[in-house]
């Protein structure tokens, strides 16, 4: 008889075996009584020893991976590199351009972008200074291996634990965040007889339940509750749910401050989500399947749909952002890739391929473009400083709401 691994359930009426992180979280919850859901997600993804992104290797981009992202598909990088080159031209072809990627995964997207830039515009490759913002040691080593051919003795490529650590200012910069914001922990609130209360977790000791945790309402108020949008706060009904991406909004504000410091800067965000408030979207992904997000802490990827409305509000509410930046209406990934000539690239690449390779290329193309796959669910949001012409394919900035308005 085979032995079940630690993430499988032993029997119908018994708990799953505990992961190392599960044991640690049970200890923490037992001492404090409950745990905000956002803190649970943060621990599961970025715990120094047991976090999904910090400890586990090879989770992205292979058949054995839990998920495959657009970053692993060369077409995708080709279009983004074209966008980078367009932005550089609009900035006036500066002789130094910083390229910052948030959450660079295995380094595949950056590698493919640099390959395309080297082919299309070698001068720009010479001018680039690369910055990768990465919290996971295992991920960082993968990125260094992937990008070794582009590293120089002058350290053209540098790694940082967080965006705040990047020391540059004044020089032109482009920020890339592909599937970064969906992995940031969101706070969830539900409307009860007591009003809006935060969703928390506590230890579940019922042997009939698989997970060692279950969701509960916080017994008291939450510091994050002030971020609940005004229109939602005033119209709540019992049972309503709202997700507040406080960490994402803070990250957006920090990117904005860096952009203002750079004087000429642009930011490209691509993620799955909507231009509206999100509700109960937390999900676990393992082996290309959705699973209970409370199972196997540290061994399941956790993500939530991105509220682009909240990211945009993080800019709209700040006078500095309104004065120095402009941003554009959300578009679908399908629209963005069509602008970037993905159909022409497909025809060029596929004509010389063998049948098996051609089928794989077409499969990747459909994954990126099909409305039922990534084509419509993934959105593109771009912001830039007002100091140079609009980057393509954006021609009209979004109008600003009154400063005093809420989300």
C-alpha positions as a printed NumPy array, in Angstrom:
array([[  0.   ,   0.   ,   0.   ],
       [  1.402,   3.421,  -0.936],
       [  1.882,   6.043,   1.727],
       [ -0.165,   9.229,   1.211],
       [  1.829,  12.417,   0.983],
       [  1.342,  15.059,   3.617],
       [ -1.133,  17.036,   1.521],
       [ -3.603,  14.223,   0.948],
       [ -6.56 ,  13.345,   3.116],
       [ -6.137,  10.009,   4.921],
       [ -9.812,   9.093,   4.874],
       [-13.213,  10.589,   4.371],
       [-13.706,  11.402,   8.035],
       [-10.214,  12.465,   9.066],
       [ -8.028,  15.526,   8.755],
       [ -5.379,  15.852,   6.101],
       [ -1.834,  15.378,   7.353],
       [ -0.311,  18.623,   8.578],
       [  2.262,  20.503,   6.561],
       [  5.111,  22.174,   8.51 ],
       [  3.457,  25.557,   8.039],
       [  0.108,  24.154,   9.182],
       [  1.683,  23.111,  12.489],
       [  3.134,  26.579,  12.978],
       [ -0.142,  28.329,  12.12 ],
       [ -2.114,  26.125,  14.513],
       [  0.266,  27.173,  17.275],
       [ -0.139,  30.857,  16.426],
       [ -3.929,  30.662,  16.174],
       [ -4.213,  28.696,  19.406],
       [ -2.416,  31.461,  21.261],
       [ -4.277,  34.43 ,  19.783],
       [ -7.667,  32.85 ,  19.067],
       [ -8.121,  33.862,  15.433],
       [ -6.093,  34.981,  12.43 ],
       [ -7.057,  37.546,   9.745],
       [ -7.479,  35.807,   6.401],
       [ -5.061,  38.26 ,   4.802],
       [ -2.372,  37.249,   7.292],
       [ -3.032,  33.562,   6.561],
       [ -2.507,  34.158,   2.833],
       [  0.682,  36.115,   3.49 ],
       [  2.099,  33.311,   5.649],
       [  1.158,  30.649,   3.096],
       [  2.901,  32.444,   0.253],
       [  5.895,  34.207,   1.81 ],
       [  6.766,  32.467,   5.094],
       [ 10.613,  32.47 ,   5.149],
       [ 10.953,  28.688,   5.478],
       [  7.644,  27.206,   4.384],
       [  6.007,  29.756,   2.053],
       [  4.826,  28.609,  -1.363],
       [  6.91 ,  31.18 ,  -3.231],
       [  9.856,  31.35 ,  -0.867],
       [ 10.553,  27.646,  -0.327],
       [  9.118,  25.58 ,  -3.178],
       [ 10.993,  25.329,  -6.472],
       [  9.764,  24.702, -10.012],
       [  6.144,  25.67 ,  -9.365],
       [  5.738,  27.593, -12.604],
       [  5.951,  26.785, -16.263],
       [  6.29 ,  23.003, -16.637],
       [  3.921,  20.082, -16.92 ],
       [  4.62 ,  19.289, -13.274],
       [  3.893,  22.852, -12.208],
       [  0.777,  23.864, -10.295],
       [  0.039,  26.516, -12.913],
       [  1.428,  28.028, -16.106],
       [  1.45 ,  31.784, -16.601],
       [  1.523,  33.911, -19.726],
       [  5.122,  34.766, -18.828],
       [  6.154,  31.287, -19.968],
       [  4.814,  31.866, -23.509],
       [  7.308,  33.685, -25.819],
       [  4.56 ,  35.5  , -27.78 ],
       [  3.598,  37.314, -24.616],
       [  7.118,  38.582, -23.959],
       [  7.458,  39.688, -27.582],
       [  4.464,  42.008, -27.285],
       [  5.565,  43.444, -23.943],
       [  9.06 ,  44.087, -25.307],
       [  7.449,  45.952, -28.221],
       [  5.536,  48.045, -25.691],
       [  8.758,  48.767, -23.773],
       [ 10.494,  49.883, -26.961],
       [  7.551,  52.138, -27.82 ],
       [  7.63 ,  53.715, -24.349],
       [ 11.383,  54.258, -24.634],
       [ 10.877,  56.031, -27.973],
       [  8.12 ,  58.211, -26.493],
       [ 10.465,  59.112, -23.604],
       [ 12.989,  60.446, -26.112],
       [ 15.326,  57.394, -26.288],
       [ 17.182,  58.122, -23.026],
       [ 20.681,  56.651, -22.657],
       [ 19.751,  55.063, -19.336],
       [ 16.477,  53.198, -18.84 ],
       [ 15.653,  51.267, -15.687],
       [ 13.387,  48.246, -16.194],
       [ 11.763,  46.993, -12.99 ],
       [  9.784,  43.756, -12.768],
       [  7.675,  43.011,  -9.706],
       [  7.295,  39.306,  -8.917],
       [  9.415,  37.94 , -11.789],
       [  8.62 ,  34.244, -11.269],
       [ 11.297,  32.03 , -12.825],
       [ 12.754,  34.954, -14.781],
       [ 11.318,  33.624, -18.036],
       [  9.399,  36.766, -18.976],
       [ 12.417,  39.013, -18.447],
       [ 14.663,  36.577, -20.323],
       [ 12.344,  36.457, -23.339],
       [ 11.846,  40.23 , -23.323],
       [ 15.594,  40.841, -23.296],
       [ 16.085,  38.345, -26.131],
       [ 13.515,  40.174, -28.248],
       [ 14.987,  43.593, -27.411],
       [ 18.476,  42.298, -28.281],
       [ 17.138,  41.153, -31.655],
       [ 15.023,  44.238, -32.42 ],
       [ 16.953,  47.064, -30.759],
       [ 20.421,  46.152, -29.42 ],
       [ 21.099,  49.792, -28.534],
       [ 18.267,  49.738, -26.014],
       [ 19.6  ,  46.534, -24.468],
       [ 22.882,  48.348, -23.831],
       [ 21.059,  51.215, -22.105],
       [ 18.928,  49.006, -19.84 ],
       [ 19.458,  48.571, -16.112],
       [ 17.391,  45.634, -14.83 ],
       [ 15.839,  45.451, -11.356],
       [ 13.959,  42.371, -10.129],
       [ 11.871,  42.633,  -6.967],
       [ 11.762,  39.162,  -5.417],
       [ 11.174,  37.965,  -1.829],
       [ 11.903,  34.261,  -2.353],
       [ 15.459,  32.913,  -2.217],
       [ 14.541,  29.861,  -4.33 ],
       [ 12.9  ,  32.045,  -6.981],
       [ 15.88 ,  34.388,  -6.985],
       [ 18.305,  31.563,  -7.761],
       [ 16.103,  30.408, -10.65 ],
       [ 16.035,  33.951, -12.022],
       [ 19.814,  34.28 , -11.81 ],
       [ 20.197,  31.066, -13.787],
       [ 17.638,  32.117, -16.407],
       [ 19.223,  35.546, -16.896],
       [ 22.891,  34.565, -16.666],
       [ 23.561,  35.353, -20.338],
       [ 22.484,  38.978, -19.8  ],
       [ 24.357,  39.609, -16.566],
       [ 27.535,  41.71 , -16.768],
       [ 30.54 ,  42.397, -14.58 ],
       [ 28.957,  45.772, -13.81 ],
       [ 25.881,  43.975, -12.456],
       [ 23.452,  45.049, -15.154],
       [ 20.816,  42.947, -13.37 ],
       [ 20.149,  43.523,  -9.673],
       [ 17.804,  41.922,  -7.174],
       [ 15.858,  43.607,  -4.392],
       [ 13.662,  42.267,  -1.607],
       [ 11.157,  45.103,  -2.004],
       [ 10.48 ,  48.109,  -4.18 ],
       [ 11.465,  50.565,  -1.459],
       [ 15.029,  49.24 ,  -1.5  ],
       [ 15.679,  50.29 ,  -5.107],
       [ 17.877,  53.394,  -4.713],
       [ 17.587,  55.07 ,  -8.113],
       [ 15.699,  58.271,  -8.794],
       [ 15.368,  60.873, -11.552],
       [ 16.286,  58.485, -14.392],
       [ 13.601,  57.131, -16.78 ],
       [ 12.002,  53.906, -15.594],
       [  9.494,  51.296, -16.75 ],
       [  7.68 ,  49.077, -14.246],
       [  6.266,  45.682, -15.251],
       [  3.893,  43.721, -12.992],
       [  2.555,  40.558, -14.607],
       [  0.382,  38.445, -12.294],
       [  1.837,  40.239,  -9.294],
       [ -1.164,  41.851,  -7.638],
       [ -3.286,  38.674,  -7.623],
       [ -0.803,  37.072,  -5.204],
       [ -0.987,  39.89 ,  -2.661],
       [ -3.111,  39.107,   0.414],
       [ -6.541,  40.733,   0.458],
       [ -8.663,  41.468,   3.503],
       [-12.218,  40.147,   3.3  ],
       [-15.198,  41.698,   5.089],
       [-18.753,  40.461,   5.493],
       [-21.805,  42.419,   6.536],
       [-23.457,  41.034,   9.669],
       [-25.889,  42.228,  12.321],
       [-22.857,  44.015,  13.814],
       [-22.073,  45.754,  10.534],
       [-18.934,  45.081,   8.521],
       [-16.589,  42.581,  10.178],
       [-13.365,  41.052,   8.907],
       [-13.16 ,  37.399,   7.873],
       [-10.673,  35.503,  10.03 ],
       [ -9.541,  31.921,  10.531],
       [ -9.445,  29.793,  13.635],
       [ -8.367,  26.223,  14.342],
       [-10.87 ,  23.555,  13.249],
       [-10.711,  20.427,  15.417],
       [-13.707,  18.637,  13.9  ],
       [-12.316,  15.292,  12.623],
       [-14.948,  15.204,   9.882],
       [-13.466,  18.271,   8.174],
       [-10.392,  17.996,   5.974],
       [ -8.886,  21.397,   6.718],
       [ -7.367,  22.314,  10.066],
       [ -8.899,  25.799,   9.834],
       [-12.26 ,  27.384,   9.138],
       [-13.493,  30.915,   8.534],
       [-15.132,  32.993,  11.267],
       [-16.127,  36.598,  11.826],
       [-13.69 ,  38.719,  13.796],
       [-15.012,  39.397,  17.312],
       [-14.045,  43.076,  17.093],
       [-13.254,  45.763,  14.548],
       [-10.324,  45.763,  12.129],
       [ -7.781,  48.431,  11.292],
       [ -8.342,  47.683,   7.587],
       [-12.082,  48.362,   7.815],
       [-11.572,  52.054,   7.062],
       [-10.607,  51.027,   3.518],
       [-14.068,  49.637,   2.761],
       [-15.353,  51.792,  -0.129],
       [-17.818,  54.479,   0.92 ],
       [-20.503,  53.318,  -1.519],
       [-20.211,  49.747,  -0.215],
       [-19.99 ,  50.722,   3.443],
       [-23.24 ,  52.633,   3.39 ],
       [-25.303,  50.077,   1.464],
       [-24.329,  46.769,   3.061],
       [-26.89 ,  44.002,   3.572],
       [-26.464,  40.951,   5.782],
       [-24.43 ,  38.386,   3.867],
       [-22.667,  40.861,   1.562],
       [-18.93 ,  40.336,   1.057],
       [-16.199,  42.736,  -0.087],
       [-12.473,  42.208,  -0.604],
       [-10.117,  45.086,   0.146],
       [ -6.678,  44.85 ,  -1.423],
       [ -4.936,  47.105,   1.077],
       [ -1.511,  45.637,   0.281],
       [ -2.103,  46.108,  -3.441],
       [ -3.169,  49.721,  -2.981],
       [ -0.084,  50.394,  -0.858],
       [  2.087,  48.836,  -3.572],
       [  0.36 ,  50.99 ,  -6.2  ],
       [  1.02 ,  54.106,  -4.136],
       [  4.686,  53.166,  -3.761],
       [  5.039,  52.614,  -7.515],
       [  3.443,  56.024,  -8.038],
       [  5.993,  57.713,  -5.747],
       [  8.851,  56.013,  -7.589],
       [  7.396,  57.105, -10.931],
       [  7.166,  60.72 ,  -9.818],
       [ 10.78 ,  60.586,  -8.615],
       [ 11.889,  59.232, -12.004],
       [ 10.307,  62.191, -13.84 ],
       [  9.772,  59.988, -16.912],
       [  8.184,  56.648, -16.084],
       [  5.534,  54.168, -17.191],
       [  3.906,  51.205, -15.475],
       [  2.314,  48.15 , -17.139],
       [  0.097,  45.919, -14.983],
       [ -1.39 ,  42.68 , -16.34 ],
       [ -3.513,  40.422, -14.151],
       [ -6.82 ,  38.623, -13.983],
       [ -9.547,  40.742, -12.476],
       [-12.188,  43.353, -13.189],
       [-12.627,  47.099, -13.023],
       [-14.997,  46.743, -10.085],
       [-15.045,  45.631,  -6.464],
       [-14.239,  41.978,  -5.861],
       [-16.116,  39.833,  -3.376],
       [-15.235,  36.266,  -2.366],
       [-12.556,  35.319,  -4.915],
       [ -9.777,  33.668,  -2.871],
       [ -8.824,  30.363,  -4.475],
       [ -6.188,  27.668,  -4.183],
       [ -4.419,  26.178,  -7.205],
       [ -2.606,  22.866,  -7.196],
       [ -1.745,  20.603, -10.117],
       [ -3.641,  22.864, -12.574],
       [ -6.83 ,  22.465, -10.509],
       [ -8.701,  24.679,  -8.075],
       [ -8.63 ,  23.381,  -4.507],
       [ -9.824,  24.523,  -1.079],
       [ -7.532,  27.468,  -0.187],
       [ -7.442,  26.367,   3.464],
       [ -5.85 ,  23.001,   2.667],
       [ -2.11 ,  22.216,   2.761],
       [ -0.759,  25.628,   3.867],
       [  2.468,  26.451,   2.068],
       [  1.957,  23.811,  -0.632],
       [ -0.949,  25.372,  -2.527],
       [ -0.785,  28.593,  -4.517],
       [ -3.283,  31.198,  -3.286],
       [ -4.578,  34.117,  -5.307],
       [ -7.515,  36.498,  -5.59 ],
       [ -9.019,  38.392,  -8.494],
       [ -7.62 ,  41.898,  -8.782],
       [ -9.894,  44.879,  -8.317],
       [ -8.475,  47.348, -10.816],
       [-10.978,  49.847,  -9.465],
       [ -9.17 ,  49.767,  -6.128],
       [ -5.73 ,  50.06 ,  -7.745],
       [ -6.941,  53.052,  -9.729],
       [ -8.463,  54.621,  -6.626],
       [ -5.064,  54.364,  -4.928],
       [ -3.924,  56.89 ,  -7.536],
       [ -7.096,  58.972,  -7.819],
       [ -7.141,  59.863,  -4.127],
       [ -3.601,  61.319,  -4.096],
       [ -2.966,  64.862,  -5.248],
       [  0.627,  64.025,  -6.23 ],
       [ -0.53 ,  61.257,  -8.548],
       [ -3.238,  63.441, -10.084],
       [ -0.731,  66.201, -10.783],
       [  2.161,  64.152, -12.182],
       [  0.614,  60.977, -13.631],
       [ -2.027,  59.96 , -16.119],
       [ -3.629,  56.56 , -16.538],
       [ -5.778,  54.933, -19.152],
       [ -8.957,  52.832, -19.389],
       [ -8.581,  49.14 , -18.628],
       [ -8.32 ,  46.923, -21.713],
       [ -8.397,  43.151, -22.057],
       [ -5.24 ,  41.135, -22.596],
       [ -6.681,  40.076, -25.944],
       [ -6.962,  43.705, -27.096],
       [ -3.461,  44.528, -25.885],
       [ -1.86 ,  41.537, -27.608],
       [ -3.719,  42.279, -30.838],
       [ -2.303,  45.803, -30.76 ],
       [  1.154,  44.282, -30.297],
       [  0.812,  42.257, -33.493],
       [  0.518,  38.819, -31.966],
       [ -1.308,  37.503, -35.055],
       [  1.558,  38.591, -37.316],
       [  4.057,  37.026, -34.921],
       [  2.053,  33.798, -34.914],
       [  2.069,  33.576, -38.71 ],
       [  5.795,  34.293, -38.843],
       [  6.751,  31.702, -36.233],
       [  4.431,  28.889, -37.207],
       [  5.254,  28.695, -40.932],
       [  8.565,  26.876, -40.433],
       [  7.525,  24.615, -37.556],
       [  6.871,  20.895, -37.59 ],
       [  3.273,  19.811, -37.006],
       [  3.748,  18.923, -33.332],
       [  5.51 ,  22.188, -32.538],
       [  2.939,  24.15 , -34.527],
       [  0.116,  22.614, -32.524],
       [  1.831,  23.605, -29.273],
       [  2.297,  27.158, -30.508],
       [ -1.374,  27.37 , -31.505],
       [ -2.383,  25.994, -28.122],
       [ -0.38 ,  28.723, -26.364],
       [ -1.835,  31.366, -28.683],
       [ -5.372,  30.271, -27.851],
       [ -4.581,  30.276, -24.141],
       [ -3.477,  33.886, -24.351],
       [ -6.234,  35.106, -26.674],
       [ -9.36 ,  32.972, -26.252],
       [-12.114,  34.906, -24.423],
       [-12.836,  31.789, -22.368],
       [ -9.168,  31.409, -21.375],
       [ -6.95 ,  34.415, -20.584],
       [ -8.107,  36.722, -23.364],
       [-10.9  ,  38.526, -21.512],
       [-10.363,  37.64 , -17.85 ],
       [ -6.875,  39.162, -17.872],
       [ -6.79 ,  42.935, -17.981],
       [ -4.141,  45.538, -18.775],
       [ -3.74 ,  48.768, -16.806],
       [ -1.161,  51.406, -17.731],
       [ -0.082,  54.6  , -15.991],
       [  2.668,  57.037, -16.937],
       [  4.076,  60.412, -16.024],
       [  2.729,  63.456, -17.851],
       [  6.227,  64.349, -19.069],
       [  6.059,  62.533, -22.43 ],
       [  3.439,  61.533, -25.056],
       [  0.979,  58.724, -24.374],
       [  2.366,  55.226, -24.71 ],
       [  0.613,  52.977, -27.214],
       [ -2.061,  51.773, -27.593],
       [ -3.543,  54.387, -25.276],
       [ -4.695,  57.695, -26.708],
       [ -7.04 ,  59.138, -24.108],
       [ -6.405,  59.281, -20.384],
       [ -9.128,  58.495, -17.872],
       [-10.95 ,  61.547, -16.518],
       [-10.331,  62.254, -12.854],
       [-13.229,  62.115, -10.391],
       [-13.513,  64.849,  -7.744],
       [-10.702,  64.485,  -5.232],
       [-13.066,  64.212,  -2.287],
       [-14.912,  61.18 ,  -3.693],
       [-14.298,  57.674,  -2.35 ],
       [-14.022,  54.414,  -4.217]])
